[in-house]
Amino acid sequence: MNVPEELKYTKTHEWIRIEGETATIGITEYAQSELGDIVYVDLPEPGRAVQAGQTFGSIESVKTVSDLYAPADGEIVEVNEALQGQPELVNTDPYGQGWLVKISLASEPADLLDAAAYAETIQG
Amino acid sequence: MPDLLKTPLHAEHLALGARMVEFAGWDMPVQYSGVIQEAKAVREAAGMFDVSHMGRTRHRGDSVVPFWDFLATNDIQKLTDGASTYSLLCYPDGGCVDDIIVYRIRQDELYVVINAANREKDIEWMRQHNDGGVEIVDETFESAMIAVQGPKAVEIVEALADAPVSQVERFHSATCDVAGVPAFLGRTGYTGEDGFEIIVPASQAAVVWKALVDQGVTPCGLASRDVLRVEAGLPLYGHELSPTINPIEAGLGWVCKKERDYVGKEAIDAMRASGPPRKLVGIQMLSRIVPREGYKVFREGEEIGVVSSGVFSPLLDCGIAFAFIRSEHATLDSDCEVEVRDKKHPARMVNKRFLQAAKGN
């Protein structure tokens, strides 16, 4: 299972790519594999505040609907519009074209897992 | 958790990398390549399902036809040798014991396929009604059953068979070799597509399965089977049928005979006459949101019913469902809303035969 070294992770299977004041958020390869075919992604409008550990949207697969949890505090600045027509991008490219939202960071994110620690949580 | 039962094809599923889940006490494949891909394979070419977990029972005796005609809601007396029919088993109050397929082998022999989750209960029900004139044998564990479904299913099975099985009519059966293995084939299925359900000895099931894989048939899991049966408007026991649902409510009055007595007839005829308090309808979302079991259905703010089964339909590219709706609100081709996680989403109430409607018939 692909767990890129340069990203940070939550125990709830989101990833975050921190680039200065902003960050990109998605779900992991493992998460998309567990969910199966993704058919709908419900994301907030830009401008909305998100709080670390709180839900900011949901993702619907053929199997189930799951909450999305924010890895950090901040405000939504961009939503991946491509997912409206092609939610399957989350399956095919979870760390790339299947990103979910970009946020402006309100504070230094805490309690995130590095790749090795996240990889351990999805073993067995 | 007690040890799960394994079908004779269990090792094939593991070898193909299927994702396995517990279903009715069995360790079953829920998905291989992906639910949407598998559903499309069945609609466009051919897919196959290991349905060996379903109960298979044989019934012999001079009185076997009248015995089953009294237990089953549908007309068993009309069956000719080799013919089969869908039917229900009901309690005296009209609630449902199970839904089944009854094959007539000969005048003194029937073969009945029942749901996995109900196998023991059904056999007990049959034995309670048997005065000793019928021999009831559970053949589930000595056999396997593979459903091959899709527009190419019949020609693929025929290529492997030593008989012209394409000549077998719908709801009829044949006995022949498939991939060199003695098989009993029923031209039935649970997907809305043409195809066969192939019953073979457990010890040789893998030979048939592998031959079908070699012919390009796509292995499919329980999840795509659920999608396909909802698209085709077919009920599932535990969802659209149960001890507390009268067949008339589920729209299955057409499998309940009007002549001759059977267990449950009085209650079913009474509801047929008075009209059901709720009706099973189709729900089509205006979005890709999936209306799942238990979600409530509303119209103009008023709660009018509840979803019994729901899936994402690759055929229609939206969420679809069956729902039990209070009869006064069960008007087809009208607007409604489904409450999904505290938010109401627009939907249409439609005929539950989604596949047939999409094909224009």
HADDOCK unambig.tbl for C-alpha pairs under 7 A between the chains (distance, minus, plus):
assign (segid A and resid 36 and name CA) (segid B and resid 34 and name CA) 6.77 0.50 0.50
assign (segid A and resid 37 and name CA) (segid B and resid 34 and name CA) 6.62 0.50 0.50
assign (segid A and resid 37 and name CA) (segid B and resid 35 and name CA) 6.78 0.50 0.50
assign (segid A and resid 37 and name CA) (segid B and resid 36 and name CA) 6.91 0.50 0.50
assign (segid A and resid 39 and name CA) (segid B and resid 288 and name CA) 6.30 0.50 0.50
assign (segid A and resid 40 and name CA) (segid B and resid 288 and name CA) 5.86 0.50 0.50
assign (segid A and resid 40 and name CA) (segid B and resid 289 and name CA) 6.37 0.50 0.50
assign (segid A and resid 62 and name CA) (segid B and resid 311 and name CA) 6.77 0.50 0.50
assign (segid A and resid 62 and name CA) (segid B and resid 312 and name CA) 5.86 0.50 0.50
